[in-house]
């Protein structure tokens, strides 16, 4: 049989509107990187059989207890977060410990953003992440299901 006559199963491509569920993730005492990968997968929709890389098929994730996240080793003192004001000499560097003291939710937001595709689709997916420092959140009406974290 010639090569061109071989029939392949077509690639699955989901089209149309997707059902977006809501999940709640309690990250208290969990390791940052492991939690961030699971959250990023749910935001993108990789946990669904209808995952399509160029569509927003993911779900909303509400993260609570962001101020109780854990880092291994000496990362609290060694891990650096850099921002630039776009002015000459405007590089601002903070350790994970300093960032946690001022904006604890930014640790999770930055870790998840690093795992998102960059561009318009990634920005749209990233907006479905809601991070809160305490156990309270304003998304009770959406009835979020608990997200199982390793």
MONOR-V876881 format. One record per pair of residues at least 6 apart in sequence whose C-alpha atoms are under 6 Angstrom apart, sorted by the first residue. I is the first residue (numbers start at 1). J is the second residue. D is the distance in whole Angstrom. If there is no record, write none. Layout:
i=(I I)
j=(J J)
d=(D D)
This chain:
i=(18 20 21 22 22 22 22 23 23 23 23 23 24 24 24 24 24 24 24 25 25 26 27 28 28 28 29 29 29 30 30 31 31 32 36 36 40 42 42 43 43 44 45 45 45 60 61 62 62 63 63 64 64 64 64 65 65 65 66 66 67 67 76 76 77 79 79 80 80 81 81 82 82 83 83 84 84 84 105 116)
j=(57 59 59 59 60 61 144 61 144 145 146 147 61 62 63 144 145 146 147 63 147 64 65 65 68 69 68 69 70 69 70 70 71 70 111 112 112 58 59 58 59 58 51 57 58 128 129 130 131 131 132 132 133 134 135 133 134 135 105 133 104 133 96 97 95 95 96 94 95 93 94 92 93 91 92 90 91 92 131 122)
d=(6 5 5 6 5 6 5 5 5 5 6 6 6 5 6 6 6 5 6 5 5 5 6 5 5 5 6 5 6 6 6 5 6 6 6 5 6 6 6 5 5 4 6 5 4 5 5 5 6 5 6 5 6 6 5 5 5 5 6 5 5 5 5 5 6 6 6 6 5 6 5 6 5 6 5 5 4 6 6 6)
